[in-house]
């Protein structure tokens, strides 16, 4: 039986989530800004039509925003995360757990192989699309293909060509029509082909998707990698990349932010680093991991031509991998103090948890480990997490890291209300 894959992708995800709860934004040019309201990370179709590029700094388009009355919003990640959860949950009703891959916050791969003989695939995809729009108000496009790469490309085609009505089925498309489409798409649009690879392919006179699909797979492997060779095969309809049920083990956990204002005081720097430690720690515990090595870093503004650029880091290796928040925070505070030069205007700092290992399979040193202490620490961490779960992370924290209006807090002047927050729900009623 031939493999069939689908890629379901939310259109302009962040903008669509905002529009769901604020219909006044419909049909208007809208952009969503990154942390500290730095640059555009999401654009409505109307904003794209005005020439606003992805990643363009906010200050460079202020005149354009004023001229066309473009609606500007700060990133509301709590809202997007909840809408993403609901999006993936709806799709889980159409396939089994082993047939779905949560590829990103707004994308999901589906293995439809088992359904091709019992359902009309186009109708099946349209039903998904309609239910997502009806139940959570998010518009999606769906691409169907013989492989994950082909499904990804089909999704791109559906987005770029309105006459497909949001669903492009390359799996059942005749070969002549498919080749014609492939010949019109730049090779840089292929999943896994980055800017550098596309540039190299162009020099080899491989300019379109069709050119890459027809290329010598062995030559591509020699010139690039086995991964690129698989891409060629996938474009020919040969499935080489299966649905990932278990994401690969994390190599590191990073938590960092740019500051809303320049930070010069060590106390502010330490508050910020402790805040980021708690963010990284939450993910460490969620994945049942232990941290073996801690890295703290700090940076100044790389675009300030009047002052030398500062970018340094310090690391600490734990004698034994740990998930003790108090110990990790203590070491992070010491590391950032070692970094501080006293005359730097810091723009950003952060932490990296690395040398990670599974907590469930870790074996303590029976001779040197105080088992009673380990158990006490675990109960303390569980209590800490229970308070956060019930009352929110601002009710119990380390030091002053969760107090409001800190000098280092990021700027979010255009933040919308999170409709799923307790505060919002209470206001609603």
N, C-alpha and C positions, 0 to 999 in steps of 0.2 A: 504494500500500500504506500502510495506517494505521501510524503510529509506535507502538511499544510500549516502555515503559521500566520498569525495576525498580529499587527501592532496597533494598539489603541492609544491615541495621543490627544490630550486636552489642548484645544486651540488657545494660544496666548494665555496660558494657565493663570498666571497671577492676575491679569486684567479680567479674565472671565470670572474668577472667584470674587473679585471686588464688585463687578457688575451684578452678580447674583443678588447681593444684599444692598446694592445701590443702583436701581434701574435708571436713574438720571444720567448715569455714565454711558448708557447704551447709545450707539451711533455717534459718539463723540470721540475725538482723539484722546487717548489715555496712555500715560506711561507710569510704570512703577520703578522706583529708585532702589538702589542697593543700600547696604548698611551706610549709615551716616549721610544718607541722601546724596551719595556720591555720583552714581551714573545710572543710566537706563538699563534695567535688566529684563523688562517686559514692555512690549508695545502693542497697542491695539492695531488692527488693520488700518484704521484711519490715521494713526500716528506714523505707521510705516509709509503710508502714501505721501506724507509730508516730508519724507526723506530722513526721518530720525533713525539713526543706526543703533544697533545693539552695542551697549558698552560706552556710548558717548557720554562724557562728563556733563553733569547737570549745568554747570556754569557756562558751558559752551552753547547751550541751546535756550538760554533764558529769553533771548529776543524772539526766537521762534515760538516759544511757549506763549509769550504775551501776544504775539501777532495772531496766532490761530486759536487762542483760548484753550490750550491743551491742558487737560486735567492731570495733575501730578499727585502721586501717592507714594508714601513710604512703604517698604515691604512689611507685610503683616504675616509673618511666618507661622504664627499660631493658627490663623485662619486657613492658610494654604495647606498646612499639614492635616487639619481635620477634613477638609474637602478632598484631599488626596486619599485619606483613609476610606472615605465613603465611595470614592470613585473605584478604587481597587476592590472594595467589598461588593459592589454591584457586579463587576466582571466575574467575581468568584462564583456567582450563581450560574454562569454559563459553562464553566469548565471545572475540573477537579483541581485540588491544590497542586498536584504534580504537573498540571498543564498550564499553570500561570506563573509568570515571572514578573515581579514588581521591579521593573527596570529603572524607573526614576519616580520622582514625585508626581509626574504627569504622564507617564508612559507605562504600558503594561504589554508584555508579550504573551500571546496565547497559542497553545498547540491545539489546532482544530482537526488534527488528523483523524481522530475517532468519530468525528461528526460529519465528514464529507459525504458519506453514503446515505445518511439519514436526514440531512438538512440541506436546504439551498443556502450555500455559504454567504451569498450576497444578502439574502433576506435575513439570515442569522446575524450578520454584522449590523444591518440596519436596525434590527430590533434592539441590539445592545446600544446603539447610538441614540435611539429614541428614548429608551429607558433612562439613560444617563442624563439626557436633557430634561426629561419629565420629572425625574426624582430629585436631582440635585442642581438642575439648571445650568449644566456645563456643556458647551458644544465640543464635540470631538470629531476627529477624522480617523478612519480605519483603513489600514493597508493589509492586503492578503497576498501571500506568495508561497512559493515552494520552499523557501528558506527564510531565516530571520532577516538576513540582509535584503532579500527581495521584498519582504513584508515592510521593512523600514523604508525602502525606496518607494513602494506603493503608497505608503502613508504620505510621503513627500509629494507624490504626484496628485493625490487627493486634495492636499492643501493648496497646491498651486493651480489646480484646474477646477473651478466651481461646477462645471458640468457633470462631474462625478458625484455631486451631491454628498460629499464627505466620505465616500467609500470607493476605493479602487481595488479591484480584484485582478491581480496579475496572474493568479493561479489558473483561472479559467479563460484568460485572454488569449486570442490566437497569436501565434508567433510573429507574424508580420506586424501587427499592431504594437506588440511589445517591443520589438526591435526598433520600430519607428520612434516610440517614446524614449527608449534608452539612448538613441542617437541625438536627442534634443537636450539631454541633461548633462551638465558638466560633471566630470569624474569626481570633482571635489565634494559633490553631494552624497557620495556613497558612504554608508555607515563604516566608520573605522579609517577612512581616508582623510588624514589631516592636511593642513596647509602645505607642509613641507613635502609630504608624499605626492600631493596633487601637482605641485610645482615640478617635481622630478618626473612624474608621469607625463606631463605636458611636454617636457623636453624629449621624452621618448615617443612623442607623437601619439600618445594615448590621451585624448582630450575629452571623450565622452564616456558615459556608462557602457555604451555599446562597444567602444574600443577596448575597454577593460575586460568585458565579458569575453571578447574574442582573442584576447592576448594569450600568449604562451604561458601557461600556469607555472611551468618549471622555471622559465626565465624570470617571471615575476618573483618567484621564491628566491632565486639567486640574487636579484637586484634589490629586493626588499626583505621579506621574511616569510616564514611559513603561514603567518597570520594573513598576510596579503594574498598568498596563494589560495587560502581558504575563501577569501572574499571573492576571488575570481570564480571559484567553483560554485559558490553560493549564488552568484549572479547568473550562472548557467542553470540554476534550479536544482543543484546538488546540495542537500542540507549537510553542513559540517558543524554547525553550532547548535546545540540542543538547549532546551529550556533549563535555566539554572534554578534548581529548587533551594539549594543552600548557597548563599553568597560566600565567596572566598573569605577566609579568615583575615581579619584586619591586621595590618602591619603596624599601624599607628593611629592614634586619635589626636586630632588637632583642634584647639579652641583658641580663637583670637578675634579681635575686633579692632577697627580703627577708632580712635577717640574722637568725640565730638569737638573737643578743644585740645590745644596743645598741652601736654602734661610735662611739668618740670619738677614736681616734688616726688621724692621717693615714696612717701606715704600713699599718694594717689596711685603710683605705679604698683605698689604692693596690694592695694585694695583691688585694682583691676585684675592682677594676676591671680588672686585668690578667687575672684568671681569666675574667671575662665577655668580654673582648676575644678570648681564645682560643676561647671558645664561638662567638661571632659569626663569627670568622675561619674556623672549620671549615665553617660554612654558606656563607660567601662563596666559599671555594675549591670546595666541592661544586657550586655553581651556576655556576662559572666566571665570577665577577664581579669587578669592581674597585670600590674604595671611593673616592668623590670628596670626601666630607665626613664628619667624625667628630663625634658629639655625646656628651658625658658629662654625667650628671645624678646628683644626690644628693637624698635626701629624709629628713626626720625623721618621727616618728610623727604622722599627722594626727589621731589620736584622743586624744592627750595634751593635755588642756585646760589643764594647768599651764604649758605652754611654748609659745612661738610656733611655728607651722608653718614649716619650712624646705623649700623646693622650688625649686632653681635648676639651671641647665644652662649649659654652655659648649660652643662648637663650634670646629672647626678645619678649614679647607679645604686640601686637598693641592694642591700646584702641578700635579701630575699624578695621576690616579686610580691607586690602588695596591692590591696584596694582599701587601705586605711586612709580615709580622707584627711585626717588630722596630720598624719605623717607626710603625705604628699604635699599638702598645703604649706607645712612648715618648711620643707625643702624648697618649694617654689619661691617662697618669700625670701629665703636666703640667697637663692640663685639670682633673683632680680636685683637684690641689694648689691651683689658682686658686679652686676652689669652696670649699675648706675654710675655715671661719670660726674653728675652734679651740675653740668652745664649744657645739658641736651634738652631740646624741645621734642619730646617723644610724640610720635603720631600713632604708634601701634605697638602692642605687645601681645604675647600669647604663650601657650604651653603646648608641648607635644608629649604624649604618652607613647613610649615605644618599648621594644622588647616585650611585647605582649604575649601572654600564654593563658591557656584555659584554666580557670579556677577549679573546675571539676576534676581535671586530670593532674593538677599540681600535687606533688608529694613534698611535704615539709621535711626539713632536716630533723630527724627524730632526736638527735643529741643536743642541738642548739636551740630548737624552737620551744618557746613557752606556750604549750597548747592551751592552757587556761587563759592566757592573755589574748591569744588569737580568737578564742571563743567570745571573750568579753568585747573585743573590738567589733566582731561580727554582730553581736547583739546591739551595740551602740549604733553601728551603721544602719541596721534594720530599723531602729527607732527613729533615726534621723530621716530616713526615707519615708517612714510611715507618717511623720509630721508633714513632710512635703506633699505627700499624696493627699492628705486630708485638708490641709490648710494653705497650701501653696508654698513656694520656695522662699518667699519674703518673710515668713513668720519665724524661721529658724535658719541662721546662716553663720558663717565664720566672719568674725570682725564686722567691719562696716560695709562689706561688699554688696549687700542687698539694700542698703539705705537709699532713699530717693535723691535725685538731683546731685549726683556726684560729678566732679569736674571731668571725669574720664568717660562718662556715659556717652554713647553714640547719639547722633542727631537723628530724630525721626519726627520732623515737624509736620509731616502730612500723613500721619498714621491713621488709618481707619479703625473703627471699633471692631473688636473681635466678637461676633454675634454669639459665639459659643462659650464665652467667658461667663463666670458666675455673676460678675458685676453687670454685664450686658443683659443677661437673662432676668435679673432682678429689676432692672430698669424697664424692661419690656412689660413686666407684669405690674 
